[in-house]
Amino acid sequence: MKKILLLIIFLLITGSTLLAQGTAGTDAKFEYRSLIDMQTAGILQKGYVGVTSDVLPGGILIEKIEVGVFNNISFGISYGGENLIGAGKPDWYSVPGVDIRFRIINENISLPAVTIGFDSQGKGEYFDSTSRYAIKSPGFFAAASKNFEFLGYMSLNGTLNYSLESRDGEDFVDLSVGCEKTIGSSVSVIGEYDFAFNDHSTNYGAGNGYLNIGVRWTIGSGFTLGFDLRDLLNNKKWSPSSADRALRLEYITNI
C-alpha cells in the first residue's frame, strides 16, 4: 500500500506537466471500457495497450492488461486475489479472467455505439461453495453508449449481460445502466446501477441492486486515477459493512 500511495503522489506532482489525456474530462483521449463494475460500449483503439489496477476492500488487488488488436476489437486478461495488500497469506483467484469485445456499431448522430463481448473477471471475495465472486463476472454482454454535449459532455450507458456464475441458483439475464458527466478538462463523475436480477438469493443479495458512484481524474500522460463508493444501497449480505471504498489506477499507451 505504501508503494501505491507513493506512486499516486508522484503522479499528482508530475501529472500537470504531461500533455496526453487519459479517460476523464472533456479532453479525454480514450474511451471507458467499464464505468465501475458495468461494461460500456467503449473499446481500446488498435495499437494501444492499457493496464488497470483495482484496489478493493479486504486487501483485494486485480490487475488487468488490455490490447487493441484490430479496429473495433480488443482483448484483455486479468488476475488478482484477496489479502494481497496488508498482512497474512494472500489468497489468489483460481483462474485468470479474460475480456474480449467487438464493436458492432460505431456511434453517430442518431445511433449509440454498440459492443458485444465476454468478460469472466468478477470482483471481491470468491465463494468456493457456489463458484462465484461476490460481484459476479459479467459473462456475455451487450453494451450501448451514447454521448451528448451538455455543459461539457455526458454519456449514457446500458448493458445486458448473462453471467456464467449460476451455481447459486440465480440464473438470469442482468441489466445495468450508468452515466458519466465531465467536469472541466480532466475530471469526470460516474454512476451506475446494477439491477442484480441474477443476485437476489438469500445468501448474497438483498434485492436492492448495486448503486455505485465514483470520480475519475486524468493526472498525466495516459494516467487516470479513480475513487469509488460501491454498494450504496447495502445490497450485499455477506458483509456487515455498508458502502465499499475502492481505488482504480489506469494507464494507456500506444505500442
Phi, psi and omega per residue, in radians:
M1 nan -0.661 3.133
K2 -1.071 -0.722 3.135
K3 -1.130 -0.684 3.125
I4 -1.116 -0.758 3.133
L5 -1.112 -0.712 3.107
L6 -1.107 -0.678 3.108
L7 -1.127 -0.754 3.128
I8 -1.081 -0.775 3.123
I9 -1.062 -0.745 3.113
F10 -1.056 -0.745 -3.120
L11 -1.178 -0.650 3.112
L12 -1.128 -0.655 -3.123
I13 -1.241 -0.737 -3.037
T14 -1.617 -0.277 -2.996
G15 -1.044 -0.631 -3.074
S16 -1.167 -0.306 -3.130
T17 -1.618 -0.089 -3.105
L18 -1.694 2.636 -2.923
L19 -1.714 -0.772 -3.018
A20 -1.205 2.661 -3.098
Q21 -1.758 2.847 3.062
G22 -1.752 -2.243 -3.080
T23 -1.886 -0.032 -3.040
A24 -1.910 2.620 3.042
G25 1.508 3.006 -3.104
T26 -1.194 -0.378 3.116
D27 -1.639 0.259 -3.103
A28 -1.020 2.412 -3.140
K29 -1.727 -0.423 -3.032
F30 -2.127 2.760 -3.132
E31 -1.585 2.618 2.948
Y32 -1.238 2.320 2.955
R33 -1.627 -0.354 2.989
S34 -2.598 2.720 3.032
L35 -1.462 -1.389 3.028
I36 -2.032 -1.230 3.045
D37 -1.905 -0.426 -3.060
M38 -1.485 2.575 3.081
Q39 -1.346 2.653 2.992
T40 -2.116 -3.137 3.096
A41 -1.470 0.044 3.120
G42 -1.120 2.672 -3.135
I43 -2.542 2.574 3.128
L44 -1.354 2.305 -3.083
Q45 -1.130 2.642 3.100
K46 -1.008 2.324 3.107
G47 1.544 0.095 3.124
Y48 -2.005 2.657 3.071
V49 -2.211 2.451 3.133
G50 -2.209 2.451 3.077
V51 -2.154 2.208 -3.095
T52 -2.180 2.354 3.062
S53 -2.049 2.139 3.039
D54 -1.878 2.127 3.100
V55 -1.911 2.008 -3.023
L56 -2.080 2.901 3.097
P57 -1.006 2.731 -3.131
G58 1.412 0.337 -3.128
G59 1.189 0.365 -3.081
I60 -1.396 2.306 3.077
L61 -2.293 2.218 3.102
I62 -2.137 2.137 3.102
E63 -1.863 2.384 -3.124
K64 -2.364 2.391 3.040
I65 -2.132 2.327 -3.121
E66 -2.189 2.631 3.123
V67 -2.363 2.303 2.985
G68 -1.379 1.783 -2.987
V69 -1.387 -0.948 3.110
F70 -2.303 3.096 3.024
N71 -1.067 2.143 3.096
N72 1.188 0.352 3.034
I73 -2.375 2.228 3.074
S74 -2.375 2.757 -3.087
F75 -2.371 2.502 3.124
G76 -2.490 2.744 3.055
I77 -2.403 2.490 -3.052
S78 -2.416 2.779 3.114
Y79 -2.809 2.642 3.139
G80 -3.007 -2.812 -3.134
G81 3.133 3.096 -3.134
E82 -1.682 2.664 3.067
N83 1.030 0.494 3.084
L84 -1.337 -0.482 3.073
I85 -1.918 2.177 -3.097
G86 2.102 -2.695 -3.104
A87 -1.871 2.833 3.112
G88 1.674 3.093 -3.075
K89 -1.399 2.258 3.083
P90 -1.149 2.610 3.088
D91 -2.117 1.673 -3.052
W92 -1.283 2.583 2.992
Y93 -1.088 2.627 -3.031
S94 -1.251 -0.589 -3.122
V95 -2.416 2.660 3.036
P96 -1.262 2.809 3.056
G97 -1.713 2.670 3.071
V98 -2.156 2.596 -3.129
D99 -2.442 2.025 3.065
I100 -2.259 2.368 -3.074
R101 -2.469 2.567 -3.137
F102 -2.223 2.141 3.027
R103 -1.418 2.011 -3.104
I104 -1.748 -0.361 3.063
I105 -2.392 2.176 3.042
N106 -1.471 2.502 -3.114
E107 -1.123 2.433 2.985
N108 -2.428 -2.949 -3.047
I109 -1.051 -0.660 -3.044
S110 -1.788 -0.348 -3.039
L111 -2.097 2.547 3.024
P112 -1.375 2.851 2.938
A113 -1.247 2.474 3.126
V114 -2.266 2.259 -3.134
T115 -2.275 2.432 3.025
I116 -2.040 2.669 -3.124
G117 -3.088 -2.950 3.138
F118 -2.506 2.326 3.130
D119 -2.432 2.067 -3.073
S120 -1.763 0.146 -3.109
Q121 -1.614 1.954 2.986
G122 -1.554 -3.066 -3.093
K123 -2.364 2.712 3.089
G124 1.487 -2.820 -3.115
E125 -1.109 2.541 3.063
Y126 -1.834 2.207 -3.107
F127 -1.731 1.880 -3.098
D128 -1.116 -0.560 -3.044
S129 -1.123 -0.523 -3.137
T130 -2.109 0.114 3.079
S131 0.921 0.895 3.127
R132 -2.537 2.699 2.988
Y133 -1.450 2.793 3.061
A134 -0.985 -0.832 2.971
I135 -1.824 1.912 -3.013
K136 -1.001 2.607 3.006
S137 -1.149 2.607 -3.129
P138 -1.099 -0.596 -3.043
G139 1.234 -2.431 3.091
F140 -1.330 2.370 -3.098
F141 -2.520 2.739 2.976
A142 -2.312 2.180 -3.038
A143 -2.200 2.490 3.079
A144 -2.197 2.414 -3.132
S145 -2.415 2.405 3.134
K146 -2.381 2.298 -3.121
N147 -1.808 2.525 3.134
F148 -2.352 2.635 2.996
E149 -1.523 2.046 3.132
F150 -2.723 1.738 -3.086
L151 0.872 0.878 -2.960
G152 1.939 -2.147 3.094
Y153 -2.369 2.639 3.039
M154 -2.425 2.377 3.094
S155 -2.095 2.455 3.069
L156 -1.970 2.434 -3.019
N157 -2.382 2.511 3.042
G158 -2.465 2.474 -3.076
T159 -2.438 2.307 2.924
L160 -1.858 2.370 -3.141
N161 -2.558 2.738 3.092
Y162 -2.280 1.886 -3.126
S163 -1.424 2.487 3.080
L164 -1.437 -0.055 3.119
E165 -1.501 1.476 -3.011
S166 -2.173 0.174 -3.140
R167 -1.219 -0.179 3.080
D168 -1.439 0.016 3.139
G169 1.585 -0.005 -3.115
E170 -1.815 1.489 -3.013
D171 -1.945 1.316 -3.075
F172 -2.359 2.749 2.963
V173 -1.273 2.444 -3.104
D174 -1.940 2.813 -3.137
L175 -2.349 2.347 3.060
S176 -2.317 2.557 3.046
V177 -2.277 2.618 -3.112
G178 -2.808 2.968 3.126
C179 -2.612 2.779 3.015
E180 -2.278 2.422 3.072
K181 -2.285 2.147 3.126
T182 -1.303 2.565 3.037
I183 -2.278 1.643 -3.082
G184 1.396 -2.930 -3.001
S185 -1.359 -0.370 -2.997
S186 -2.352 0.154 -3.110
V187 -2.234 2.453 3.026
S188 -2.382 2.588 2.962
V189 -1.907 2.514 -3.092
I190 -2.314 2.700 3.074
G191 -2.635 2.632 3.136
E192 -2.627 2.652 3.046
Y193 -2.318 2.132 3.094
D194 -1.769 2.036 -3.117
F195 -1.152 -0.326 3.054
A196 0.959 0.779 3.079
F197 -1.109 -0.371 3.132
N198 -1.780 0.362 -3.082
D199 -2.577 0.841 -3.136
H200 -1.847 0.227 -3.042
S201 -1.212 2.799 -3.098
T202 -1.052 -0.646 -3.024
N203 -1.429 -0.346 -2.981
Y204 -2.123 -0.994 -3.057
G205 -1.902 2.544 -3.139
A206 -1.615 -0.034 -3.139
G207 1.590 0.140 -3.110
N208 -1.585 -0.266 -3.000
G209 1.358 2.972 -3.105
Y210 -1.911 2.049 3.067
L211 -1.870 2.111 -3.108
N212 -2.218 2.500 3.035
I213 -2.335 2.755 -3.128
G214 -2.849 3.023 3.072
V215 -2.265 2.503 3.087
R216 -2.178 2.408 -3.079
W217 -2.374 2.061 3.037
T218 -1.289 2.040 -3.013
I219 -1.966 0.006 -3.141
G220 3.124 -2.941 -3.072
S221 -1.185 1.703 -3.127
G222 1.416 -0.037 -3.108
F223 -1.661 2.321 3.029
T224 -2.279 2.257 3.117
L225 -1.859 2.368 -3.140
G226 -2.271 2.601 3.028
F227 -2.290 2.262 -3.039
D228 -2.192 2.555 2.899
L229 -1.982 2.079 -2.996
R230 -2.041 2.538 3.124
D231 1.090 0.952 -3.141
L232 -1.189 -0.337 3.117
L233 -1.628 0.103 3.095
N234 0.928 0.922 -3.130
N235 -1.361 -0.595 -3.029
K236 -1.224 2.405 -3.100
K237 -1.892 -0.110 -3.136
W238 -1.476 -0.132 -3.108
S239 -2.300 2.392 -3.129
P240 -1.346 -0.224 -3.085
S241 -1.371 2.936 3.104
S242 -1.648 -2.084 -3.048
A243 -1.160 2.440 3.033
D244 -1.546 2.651 3.016
R245 -1.975 2.404 -3.070
A246 -2.534 2.695 3.079
L247 -2.050 2.602 3.031
R248 -2.384 2.340 3.061
L249 -2.201 2.192 -3.080
E250 -2.204 2.446 3.067
Y251 -2.346 2.252 -3.140
I252 -2.210 2.343 3.119
T253 -2.577 2.840 3.081
N254 -1.510 2.757 -3.105
I255 -2.175 nan nan
